[in-house]
Amino acid sequence: MKKERQFSRHWSILGLGILTLSMVQARIIHVSPDGAATGDGSAGAPLASVQSALDRAQAGDVVLLAPGVYTEIVTTARGGSPEAPLVIDGQGKAVLWSLTLAHPYVHVQNLTLSGMTNRYRALLYFERGAHYCVASNNVIDPAFTRDVYAVSWRGPATKPFGADAASYNLLISNVIRRSIGNPMVTVMGDGNVIYGNRLLDGAVVDFFRLFGRSNIIAANLCSNNFPLPGVNNHPDFIQTFGNNGHGSMGHVIDGNWVIGVWSGQLTQLSSDRLSDVIRDWTFRNNVFIDIALQASCTIPEVKYFNNLFLRCNTTNGGHALNFGSRGYDISNAPPGSLVAGLEYVVRTNGSGDGTGYIVYEGRPYRAGERFVANAEREYVAVGDAVVWLRLYDSAHGALVFNNVFIDCGDARTNVGWYGFATNLVNVAADYNFVAKSGFKPVRIDPQMRSVGDPRGWDWVSMYWWEPHGINGGDPGFVDLAAWRFELMPESPLVGAGTNLSKWFQTDALGRRRAGVWDIGPYAAVTTTRPVPPSGLRIVK
């Protein structure tokens, strides 16, 4: 409920700026490729430079760009206010190289950002302090230029979080396309909403990299993330990590369609030992189709609710979702410093031939071997061996409910849904639908152990079991071939889910779920599937 309130508050604040724009007496500053530096910005004497117009613009002004190409890299000189945002309008026909929003309450709309070739710069950049801005109906197109970012944020001055990072911004109804080797959208800050955009045709990209707190990625179409030889990147639909020191928590990924990540993962969520500030993501009401690899998760409290997975992880042939642990060698642990109950790993320091080893409690351990310390704090190092403390990030608290898994993994019937490492705690998965080719059932764990069972669950054979799940059979979509995933009234998925209203209340179309929930992102339609009439004859 907290995230729902944040979402509503954010929209009401942004909506206030949009609605009151017409109430403010705006000055229009005209810019044209045919303008002059000596112009006054009037319709009859336009300026030639977008930057000159921004330098003059005050709260409530509209910088109106005439059709043409502006080969400028510009930055706002000041912002607007809640009652009088500063507006930059490209009228659907202006092209600008790059725009940095460095102030609050700026609206940029109907503009194409493209043409810049400066390496490691973004076409649309949110500088610190650029709060409550709106970017709508723009085309953001790096045109496959290497090392040019489409949309990016500057991180906060303090880590892991900071109030100066651009927050409470709205990106809506933009087309973001043709990135290569870089994230299409990198988000920092808090309470930003990325809604209803189309992210198209990325070459080995992350569609999103997400940091900050309580950001919402909703109702976007992400399509065609394709491989390209010679481009060194790890493509994903969405990624976060902690090795930059930034936190990432409390996000909602809702109602997106992700189609065709042809050589990458659905997610890569890792915390790099920052699991206290990288945690608590919710994926709900999304549709994932043709994602080559799995969703990898080693951060805590990740939830998958009412999503649909079709042909995911067919390249590796395993599960669509994987929850586990990731180890990190933290620091050298000299003799006498071992702590009981912690894990250590033997490494070599490079000063010898790599054959060194240690002896701990009478047993030798060579490079790469791990051990858990007991009460004994001492060990004996031989040759170039050293001991490092190893800590883990783990996907504790993961929940998977009300999802649909169809034809994921390879042809085997013991893969294609989710895998949970058995060291995880406070995890659960139930009320999901699974099926393989032709809606065939998958292999069932003969001991009927579901994820979270105190006895443990099947991690080796990877057989499936859920007390309330549905194994195989026609799910009863309106039209699977046409990707019409609404449920017909007679679908076995209708009323077969569990009520998740403590987290959210709507389906992918915003329709309120109540009482007994359906499985999948779309609630049932109210009409039955048409049945062809019988007994007809041709009359000539």
C-alpha positions in Angstrom: 0.0 0.0 0.0 2.9 2.4 0.7 4.1 2.1 -2.8 0.6 2.6 -4.2 0.3 5.9 -2.2 3.7 7.1 -3.4 2.6 6.4 -7.0 -0.6 8.3 -6.6 1.1 11.2 -4.9 3.7 11.4 -7.6 1.1 11.6 -10.4 -0.9 14.2 -8.5 2.1 16.4 -8.1 3.2 16.1 -11.8 -0.4 16.4 -12.9 -0.7 19.7 -11.0 2.2 21.1 -13.1 0.7 19.9 -16.3 -2.8 21.1 -15.6 -1.9 24.5 -14.3 0.3 25.3 -17.3 -2.6 26.6 -19.2 -3.6 28.8 -16.3 -0.2 30.6 -16.3 0.4 33.5 -18.7 3.3 32.0 -20.6 5.9 33.9 -22.6 6.9 32.1 -25.8 10.6 32.3 -26.8 10.9 31.3 -30.4 14.0 29.6 -31.8 14.7 28.8 -35.4 17.6 27.5 -37.5 17.0 30.7 -39.5 17.1 32.9 -36.4 19.8 35.3 -35.3 21.9 35.9 -32.3 20.5 39.4 -32.2 16.9 38.2 -32.2 14.6 39.0 -29.3 12.9 35.6 -29.3 9.6 36.9 -30.8 7.9 35.1 -33.7 9.3 37.7 -36.1 12.8 37.7 -34.7 13.6 34.2 -33.4 16.8 33.3 -31.7 19.2 30.9 -33.5 20.4 29.1 -30.4 18.5 26.8 -28.1 21.0 27.5 -25.3 20.4 31.3 -25.7 16.7 30.7 -25.3 17.3 28.6 -22.2 19.6 31.3 -20.8 16.7 33.8 -21.1 13.8 31.6 -20.1 12.1 32.1 -16.8 9.5 30.0 -14.9 6.3 29.6 -17.0 8.0 30.4 -20.3 7.8 28.1 -23.4 10.9 27.7 -25.5 9.3 26.9 -28.9 11.6 25.3 -31.5 10.9 25.7 -35.2 11.4 22.7 -37.4 15.1 21.9 -38.1 18.3 20.5 -36.7 20.0 22.2 -33.8 23.6 21.0 -33.4 23.9 22.0 -29.8 24.5 20.3 -26.5 22.5 22.4 -24.1 21.7 22.7 -20.4 18.9 24.4 -18.6 19.9 27.7 -16.9 17.0 27.7 -14.5 13.8 25.8 -13.9 10.2 26.5 -13.3 7.8 26.1 -10.4 4.9 23.8 -9.6 2.5 26.4 -10.9 4.7 27.6 -13.8 6.9 24.9 -15.3 9.4 25.9 -17.9 8.5 24.1 -21.2 10.8 23.1 -24.1 8.6 22.2 -27.1 10.0 20.7 -30.3 6.6 20.7 -32.0 7.3 17.2 -33.4 9.8 18.5 -36.0 12.8 19.8 -34.2 16.0 17.8 -33.7 18.4 18.7 -30.9 21.7 17.0 -30.2 21.6 16.7 -26.4 19.7 18.2 -23.4 20.7 18.3 -19.8 18.0 19.0 -17.3 19.7 20.7 -14.3 16.8 22.4 -12.6 13.3 21.4 -11.3 9.9 21.7 -13.0 11.1 21.6 -16.6 8.9 19.9 -19.2 10.4 18.7 -22.5 8.1 17.5 -25.2 7.6 16.7 -28.9 11.4 16.9 -29.5 13.9 14.5 -31.2 17.2 14.1 -29.4 19.7 12.7 -31.8 23.0 13.4 -33.6 25.4 13.8 -30.8 28.6 11.7 -31.1 30.4 12.8 -27.9 31.5 9.7 -26.0 30.0 8.9 -22.6 27.4 11.6 -22.8 23.6 11.2 -22.8 21.1 12.6 -25.2 18.7 13.3 -22.2 20.5 13.7 -18.9 19.1 14.4 -15.5 21.6 16.4 -13.4 21.3 16.6 -9.6 18.5 18.8 -8.6 16.4 18.2 -11.6 13.2 17.2 -9.7 9.6 17.1 -10.9 10.5 17.3 -14.6 8.4 15.7 -17.4 9.7 14.3 -20.6 6.8 13.4 -23.0 6.3 12.4 -26.6 10.0 12.7 -27.5 12.1 10.5 -29.7 15.5 9.7 -28.1 17.7 8.1 -30.7 21.5 7.5 -30.3 21.4 6.0 -33.9 23.7 3.1 -32.9 26.5 5.5 -32.0 29.0 3.8 -29.7 29.3 5.1 -26.1 26.4 7.6 -26.5 23.7 7.0 -23.9 20.0 7.6 -24.5 18.6 8.6 -21.1 20.7 8.8 -18.0 20.9 10.2 -14.5 23.7 11.6 -12.4 23.9 9.7 -9.1 23.7 11.4 -5.7 26.7 13.1 -4.1 26.4 10.8 -1.2 26.0 7.0 -1.3 24.0 4.8 -1.2 21.2 7.4 -1.4 21.0 11.2 -1.6 18.1 13.7 -1.9 20.0 15.6 -4.6 19.7 12.9 -7.3 16.9 13.9 -9.7 13.6 12.6 -8.2 9.9 12.5 -8.8 10.3 12.9 -12.6 8.0 11.4 -15.2 9.1 9.9 -18.6 5.9 9.2 -20.5 5.1 8.2 -24.1 8.6 8.6 -25.5 10.3 6.4 -28.1 13.8 5.4 -27.1 15.6 3.5 -29.8 18.8 2.3 -31.5 21.2 2.2 -28.6 24.4 0.0 -28.8 26.2 -1.6 -25.9 24.9 0.8 -23.2 21.8 1.0 -21.0 18.9 2.6 -22.8 17.6 4.2 -19.6 19.6 4.5 -16.3 17.6 5.8 -13.4 18.8 7.2 -10.1 16.9 9.2 -7.4 13.6 8.5 -5.8 10.0 8.2 -6.9 10.6 8.5 -10.6 8.0 7.1 -13.0 8.9 5.6 -16.4 5.6 5.0 -18.0 4.2 4.1 -21.4 7.5 4.4 -23.4 8.7 2.3 -26.3 12.3 1.0 -26.0 13.1 -0.4 -29.4 16.0 -2.0 -31.3 18.9 -2.1 -28.9 22.1 -3.9 -29.7 23.4 -5.7 -26.7 21.9 -3.3 -24.2 20.2 -3.2 -20.8 16.8 -1.8 -21.4 17.0 -0.4 -17.8 19.5 0.0 -15.1 17.8 1.0 -11.9 19.1 2.6 -8.7 17.6 4.8 -6.1 14.4 4.2 -4.1 10.7 3.6 -5.0 11.0 4.1 -8.7 8.2 2.8 -10.9 8.8 1.2 -14.4 5.3 0.7 -15.8 3.4 0.0 -19.0 6.5 0.2 -21.3 7.1 -1.9 -24.4 10.7 -3.2 -24.6 11.4 -5.0 -27.9 14.3 -6.4 -29.9 17.5 -6.5 -27.8 19.7 -8.2 -30.3 23.3 -9.5 -30.3 26.1 -7.8 -32.2 29.6 -9.3 -32.6 32.3 -7.2 -31.1 30.1 -5.4 -28.6 31.2 -6.2 -25.1 28.2 -5.9 -22.8 26.0 -8.1 -20.7 22.4 -7.5 -22.0 19.4 -7.6 -19.7 15.9 -6.3 -19.5 16.7 -4.7 -16.2 19.8 -4.7 -14.0 21.2 -3.4 -10.8 24.4 -3.9 -8.8 26.2 -2.5 -5.9 29.8 -2.2 -7.0 29.3 1.5 -7.7 28.1 2.1 -4.1 24.6 3.1 -5.0 21.5 1.6 -3.4 18.5 0.3 -5.2 15.3 -0.7 -3.3 11.6 -0.5 -3.2 11.0 -0.5 -6.9 7.9 -1.6 -8.8 8.1 -3.1 -12.3 4.5 -3.2 -13.4 2.6 -4.0 -16.6 5.5 -4.0 -19.0 5.8 -6.0 -22.2 9.3 -7.3 -22.9 9.7 -9.1 -26.2 12.9 -10.5 -27.7 16.0 -10.2 -25.5 17.8 -12.5 -27.9 21.1 -13.0 -26.2 20.6 -11.7 -22.7 18.9 -12.2 -19.4 15.6 -11.2 -18.1 17.2 -9.7 -15.0 20.6 -9.4 -13.3 20.0 -8.4 -9.7 23.1 -8.4 -7.5 24.1 -6.3 -4.6 27.8 -6.7 -4.2 27.6 -6.9 -0.4 25.1 -4.0 -0.2 22.0 -6.2 0.5 20.8 -3.8 3.2 20.2 -1.1 0.6 19.7 -3.3 -2.6 16.5 -5.2 -2.0 12.7 -5.3 -2.2 11.8 -5.3 -5.9 8.3 -6.2 -7.1 7.6 -7.5 -10.6 3.9 -7.6 -11.3 1.5 -7.9 -14.2 4.4 -8.1 -16.8 4.5 -10.1 -20.0 7.9 -11.6 -20.9 8.3 -13.3 -24.3 11.4 -14.8 -25.9 14.0 -13.9 -23.3 17.1 -16.0 -24.2 18.3 -16.4 -20.6 17.0 -16.5 -17.1 16.2 -13.9 -14.4 19.1 -14.1 -12.0 18.5 -12.8 -8.5 20.8 -12.8 -5.4 19.2 -9.8 -3.6 16.6 -10.2 -0.9 12.8 -9.7 -0.9 12.2 -9.9 -4.7 8.6 -10.7 -5.6 7.1 -12.0 -8.8 3.3 -11.6 -8.8 0.9 -12.2 -11.7 3.4 -12.2 -14.5 3.5 -14.3 -17.7 6.6 -16.0 -19.0 6.5 -17.4 -22.5 9.6 -19.1 -24.0 12.0 -17.7 -21.5 15.5 -19.2 -20.9 15.4 -21.4 -23.9 19.1 -20.8 -24.6 20.4 -22.2 -21.3 17.4 -24.5 -21.1 16.9 -24.1 -17.4 14.4 -22.3 -15.3 12.9 -18.9 -16.1 13.6 -17.5 -12.6 16.6 -18.4 -10.5 17.1 -17.3 -6.9 20.4 -18.1 -5.2 23.5 -16.7 -3.5 26.6 -15.0 -4.7 29.9 -15.1 -2.8 32.4 -12.3 -2.5 36.0 -12.6 -1.2 36.1 -9.6 1.2 39.5 -9.3 2.8 42.6 -11.2 3.8 42.3 -13.1 7.0 45.7 -13.7 8.6 46.3 -16.6 11.1 44.7 -15.9 14.4 41.8 -13.9 12.9 39.3 -16.6 11.9 35.8 -16.2 13.3 33.8 -19.3 14.1 30.8 -19.8 11.8 32.2 -17.7 8.9 33.3 -19.1 5.6 36.8 -18.6 4.2 38.5 -19.4 0.8 42.1 -20.2 0.1 43.8 -18.2 -2.6 47.4 -17.6 -3.7 49.1 -14.2 -3.5 51.0 -14.5 -6.8 54.5 -14.5 -5.2 55.1 -18.2 -5.8 54.2 -21.0 -8.3 50.6 -21.2 -7.2 50.9 -24.5 -5.4 50.6 -23.1 -1.9 48.1 -24.4 0.6 47.0 -24.1 4.2 46.5 -26.6 7.0 43.5 -26.0 9.2 42.6 -28.4 12.0 44.9 -31.0 10.5 43.4 -30.9 7.0 45.1 -29.3 3.9 43.1 -26.8 1.8 44.4 -25.7 -1.6 43.6 -22.7 -3.7 39.9 -22.4 -4.5 38.8 -24.6 -1.6 36.5 -23.2 1.1 36.0 -24.0 4.7 33.8 -22.8 7.6 35.8 -21.9 10.7 35.3 -23.6 14.0 36.5 -22.5 17.4 40.2 -22.7 16.2 41.4 -19.3 15.0 44.8 -20.3 13.8 46.0 -22.0 10.5 49.3 -22.7 8.9 50.1 -21.3 5.5 52.5 -23.1 3.2 54.1 -21.4 0.2 52.1 -18.6 -1.4 48.7 -19.5 0.1 46.6 -16.8 1.8 43.1 -17.0 3.3 40.2 -14.6 2.5 36.9 -14.1 4.3 34.0 -14.9 2.0 30.5 -13.4 2.4 27.3 -14.0 0.5 24.4 -12.0 -0.9 21.3 -14.2 -1.0 17.8 -14.0 -2.4 16.1 -14.5 1.0 12.5 -13.6 1.2 11.7 -14.2 -2.5 8.0 -14.8 -3.3 6.5 -16.2 -6.6 2.7 -16.2 -6.8 0.0 -16.2 -9.5 2.4 -16.4 -12.5 2.1 -18.2 -15.8 5.1 -20.2 -17.2 4.6 -21.6 -20.7 7.3 -23.4 -22.8 10.2 -22.0 -20.8 13.6 -23.7 -20.6 14.3 -26.6 -23.1 12.1 -29.6 -23.9 12.7 -31.3 -20.6 9.7 -31.5 -18.2 11.8 -30.8 -15.1 12.7 -27.2 -16.1 10.9 -24.1 -17.1 9.6 -22.3 -14.1 11.7 -21.2 -11.0 14.7 -22.5 -9.0 15.4 -21.7 -5.4 18.7 -22.5 -3.7 17.9 -24.6 -0.6 20.0 -22.3 1.7 17.4 -19.5 1.2 14.9 -18.7 4.0 11.5 -17.0 4.1 10.8 -18.0 0.5 7.6 -19.3 -1.1 6.1 -20.2 -4.5 2.5 -21.3 -5.1 -0.6 -20.6 -7.1 1.4 -20.6 -10.4 0.5 -22.3 -13.7 3.2 -24.3 -15.5 3.0 -26.1 -18.9 5.4 -27.3 -21.6 4.8 -27.7 -25.3 1.2 -28.4 -26.1 0.2 -27.4 -22.5 1.7 -30.7 -21.3 2.3 -31.1 -17.5 5.7 -31.0 -16.0 7.4 -33.6 -13.7 6.1 -33.6 -10.1 8.3 -34.1 -7.0 7.1 -37.4 -5.7 7.7 -36.1 -2.1 5.5 -33.1 -2.8 7.8 -30.5 -1.4 7.1 -27.0 -2.4 9.5 -24.1 -2.1 9.7 -23.0 1.5 8.8 -26.5 2.9 10.6 -27.0 6.2 11.8 -30.4 4.9 13.6 -28.6 2.1 12.6 -28.8 -1.6 13.9 -30.4 -4.8 16.9 -28.4 -6.0 18.8 -31.3 -7.7 16.2 -33.0 -9.9 14.3 -29.7 -10.2 10.9 -31.4 -10.1 7.8 -29.2 -9.5 5.3 -29.1 -6.7 2.8 -26.5 -5.5 -0.1 -27.2 -3.1 -2.3 -24.9 -5.1 -0.6 -24.6 -8.5 -1.9 -25.8 -11.9 0.2 -28.3 -13.8 -0.6 -28.4 -17.5 -3.8 -28.0 -19.5 -5.1 -25.3 -21.7 -4.9 -22.0 -19.8 -7.9 -20.6 -21.6 -6.5 -17.4 -23.1 -8.5 -15.4 -25.6 -5.9 -16.1 -28.3 -2.5 -17.4 -27.4 -1.2 -17.2 -31.0 -2.1 -13.5 -31.1 -0.7 -12.9 -27.6 -4.2 -12.1 -26.3 -3.5 -13.2 -22.7 -6.9 -12.2 -21.2 -8.6 -15.1 -19.6 -11.9 -16.5 -20.9 -14.5 -17.0 -18.2 -14.1 -20.8 -18.5 -10.3 -20.6 -18.0 -8.9 -22.8 -15.2 -6.8 -19.8 -14.1 -9.9 -17.8 -13.2 -10.2 -17.6 -9.5 -7.2 -20.0 -9.0 -4.8 -17.4 -7.7 -4.2 -16.1 -4.2 -5.3 -12.6 -3.0 -2.3 -10.3 -3.0 -4.1 -7.1 -2.2 -1.7 -6.3 0.7 0.8 -5.5 -2.1 -1.4 -4.2 -5.0 -5.0 -4.3 -6.3 -5.1 -4.1 -10.1 -4.3 -6.1 -13.2 -2.2 -5.0 -16.2 -5.0 -2.9 -17.6 -5.7 -1.2 -14.3 -8.8 -3.2 -13.6 -9.3 -3.7 -9.9 -8.8 -7.3 -8.6 -11.0 -8.2 -5.7 -11.9 -11.3 -3.7 -10.5 -14.4 -5.3 -7.8 -13.5 -7.8 -7.0 -14.9 -11.2 -3.6 -16.2 -12.2 -1.6 -14.1 -14.8 -1.4 -10.4 -15.6 -4.9 -10.0 -17.1 -8.2 -10.7 -15.3 -10.9 -12.6 -17.0 -13.0 -11.1 -19.8 -16.8 -11.0 -19.4 -17.7 -12.8 -22.7 -17.2 -16.4 -23.6 -15.1 -17.6 -26.5 -17.3 -17.8 -29.7 -18.3 -21.3 -30.8 -18.7 -21.9 -34.6 -22.2 -22.9 -35.5 -22.9 -26.5 -36.5 -25.3 -28.0 -39.0 -24.9 -25.4 -41.7 -25.3 -26.2 -45.3 -24.4 -24.3 -48.4 -27.4 -22.9 -50.4 -26.7 -22.1 -54.0 
